[in-house]
Amino acid sequence: MTAGQVLDGVQLRRELAPALAQRTVGGLAYDSRQVAKDFLFFAFAGSRVDGHAFARDAAARGALAVVSEHPAPADFAASWIEVKHGRRALARASRNFYNQPDERVLFTGITGTNGKTTTSYLVDAIFREAGLITGLIGTIEYRLAKEILPAPNTTPESLDVMRFAAELEQRGGRRLIMEVSSHALALGRVFGIKFHTAVFTNLTRDHLDFHHTMEEYAAAKGLLFSPVDSPAPEWAVLNADDSASRGMTGASKTLWYGMSAQLHPENLRSGFDGLRFDLVFEGARQPVQSTLNGQINVMNILAAAGVGLSYGMKLETIARGIASCRSVPGRFERIDEGQPFLVVVDYAHTDDALRNVITVARNLTRGRVITLFGCGGDRDRSKRPLMGMAAAELSDFVVLTSDNPRSEDPLDIMNDAMVGIRRFDTLHIAEPDRAKAIRLAIAEAKQGDVLLLAGKGHETYQVLKDKTIAFDDREVARRVLNDSGYSG
């Protein structure tokens, strides 16, 4: 494919030189270390480094040209293609280079503050139950047909998405499910992608260190449904119980889900073994069983069922798929070593998510709810006291500790959260060492209690000021339980 063909539809600041336009492109890269002969190197600012600093390295590695929204340095000798928007240029070029895989692989995009991961796992299970070969891009892992890959980003750059979709197509896959983060939408990582179905779960306070206001945050989510210079999705599956859904417009067809919506549950029963209810849609009724717990997962199940319906699937198939999704890593994940109390690990790291998961724990226990949590460093400080309030208001005992402090002092972060905890008379302790804090929390738990280890979920590391260490709440909890005499 020639450079002119690869850059078709890209907004150029000046026309390509005819000779360059006819050159064959060997590949695309936004990391200069991946550049080989005749690659186009897309230089733009990333989260940690600025790609422009590596333009000379890319040229030295044989790049056909550097593509950038900035002018070429005065002394830069290699070819330079100036575009209006670097990430949008990469998105258009990637789609062209891989021959528009989203025309044949049907994309489902899921956005919202909470529930994206669980909903994506449920959708994947529904598609697989229907006998489809699927791909999944999300927070925990990527799934390429039967292969499991690590997930460096919830939503990767457009080049990685298109490469993934093309590989999925080669393996016979025709369904790709993506968690689509607000960062990815705002930065243009999914620009130009054709989505068959777009899902909105909910909107609560998060990422204001990046978006600054809730209005900006909501607007970023809305880009999945009303994209700029890109096709709108064919279907929107929207949460009728969240007022922010009203701003998610643009799709050709809309399906509403919720407790009293077009797609809704009836005869709901929730217990230690999970959920049972009737899935009701336009007069049809289908019994559903799930090992997942709590009303938040009722909503996630409804969202996933809505996706299945948008593809014309039968309710019976959808129900079988839901039942086959037994658990989601780090999402109300139970740690059972034979102890007489329930230990659960969950990714909840906002005040709303914390309230949801503590409420689930409260509905399951005949004893107390003990909540261990921390707040992330270098992130929105304003949610820290709100998380403290949520934990203290709804729990019987709170253990405040570290999450990923990053460059901040863990004690400063904990002090911010303590402001919220102290608004209530709830018994609490503070221990910055998370491993010690888990040991203290388990020592506090008695028969019939539910101990919630919140914040890190599936993560297997902890980010400190000067290093990243191996740390998994699940493994630490198992080790402490084993040391306490429980052995599964």
Secondary structure as UniProt FT lines:
FT   HELIX           3..6
FT   TURN            7..9
FT   HELIX           18..21
FT   STRAND          27..29
FT   HELIX           32..34
FT   TURN            37..38
FT   STRAND          39..43
FT   HELIX           51..54
FT   HELIX           55..60
FT   TURN            61..62
FT   STRAND          65..68
FT   TURN            74..75
FT   STRAND          80..83
FT   HELIX           86..97
FT   TURN            98..99
FT   HELIX           101..103
FT   STRAND          106..111
FT   HELIX           116..129
FT   TURN            130..131
FT   STRAND          134..137
FT   STRAND          141..144
FT   TURN            145..146
FT   STRAND          147..150
FT   HELIX           158..170
FT   TURN            171..172
FT   STRAND          175..179
FT   HELIX           182..187
FT   TURN            188..192
FT   STRAND          195..200
FT   HELIX           208..211
FT   HELIX           214..222
FT   TURN            223..225
FT   TURN            228..229
FT   STRAND          235..239
FT   TURN            240..241
FT   HELIX           243..247
FT   STRAND          253..257
FT   TURN            259..260
FT   STRAND          263..271
FT   TURN            272..273
FT   STRAND          274..281
FT   TURN            282..283
FT   STRAND          284..290
FT   HELIX           295..310
FT   TURN            311..312
FT   HELIX           315..324
FT   TURN            329..330
FT   STRAND          333..335
FT   STRAND          342..346
FT   HELIX           351..364
FT   STRAND          369..373
FT   TURN            377..378
FT   TURN            381..382
FT   HELIX           383..394
FT   STRAND          397..400
FT   TURN            406..407
FT   HELIX           410..421
FT   TURN            422..423
FT   STRAND          427..430
FT   HELIX           434..444
FT   TURN            447..448
FT   STRAND          450..454
FT   TURN            457..458
FT   STRAND          461..463
FT   STRAND          468..470
FT   HELIX           473..483
FT   TURN            484..485
//
